[in-house]
Amino acid sequence: MADQSLGNPYKVKRVTDGDLTAAVAGYLADPTPGQSEIGDGISLDVPAAVLASPYATEILAREGAPEAQRRTAVRTAILLALPA
């Protein structure tokens, strides 16, 4: 079975590092639910992806978690998510 996660389009450069950085920053600035375009015709509900990730929800709930760790947790949740 082919990898259907967002990680696959990232590997083939349909989603760039810049796209991921913007999606992470957007989520951390405003975690309002809803679809967002992540890359070349790929959309994702980033807040739903974060909620589906036990690791991301744990890190984001942790008081005093370093900003880099928070960003990495959101990025990981995005890459593991299934795009719409």
C-alpha positions in Angstrom: 0.0 0.0 0.0 1.4 3.4 -1.0 2.1 6.0 1.7 -0.9 8.3 1.8 0.4 10.7 4.5 1.5 14.2 3.7 5.1 12.9 4.0 4.9 11.4 0.5 4.1 14.7 -1.3 6.9 16.3 0.8 9.3 13.6 -0.5 8.4 14.4 -4.1 8.5 18.2 -3.4 4.8 18.9 -3.9 5.1 20.3 -0.4 8.3 22.3 0.4 10.1 23.2 3.6 8.7 26.7 3.2 5.2 25.3 2.9 5.6 23.3 6.1 7.2 26.2 7.9 4.3 28.5 6.9 1.7 25.9 8.0 3.4 25.4 11.4 3.6 29.2 12.0 0.0 29.6 10.9 -1.2 26.9 13.3 0.8 28.3 16.2 -0.6 31.8 15.5 -4.2 30.7 15.0 -5.2 27.1 15.7 -8.8 27.7 14.4 -10.1 24.5 12.7 -10.5 24.4 8.9 -8.8 23.3 5.7 -5.7 25.2 4.7 -3.7 24.8 1.5 -0.4 23.3 2.4 1.3 22.9 -0.9 0.7 22.3 -4.6 -3.1 21.5 -4.5 -2.8 19.8 -1.2 -5.1 20.9 1.7 -5.2 19.8 5.3 -7.0 20.7 8.5 -3.8 21.3 10.5 -5.6 21.6 13.9 -7.3 18.2 13.3 -3.9 16.7 12.4 -2.4 18.1 15.6 -5.3 16.7 17.7 -4.8 13.3 16.0 -1.2 13.2 17.2 -0.8 12.2 20.8 2.8 13.5 20.7 1.8 16.9 19.4 -1.1 17.3 21.8 1.2 16.3 24.7 3.9 18.8 23.8 1.6 21.6 23.1 -0.2 21.1 26.4 3.1 21.0 28.3 3.8 24.3 30.1 7.2 25.6 29.3 7.8 23.4 26.3 10.5 25.0 24.2 9.3 26.8 21.0 11.5 24.5 18.8 9.9 21.4 20.3 6.4 22.9 19.8 7.2 23.6 16.1 8.7 20.1 15.6 5.6 18.5 17.1 3.3 20.4 14.8 5.5 19.7 11.8 5.5 16.0 12.6 1.7 15.9 13.0 1.4 17.6 9.6 3.7 15.2 7.9 1.9 12.2 9.4 -1.5 13.5 8.5 -3.7 12.4 5.5 -4.3 15.3 3.2 -7.8 16.1 2.0 
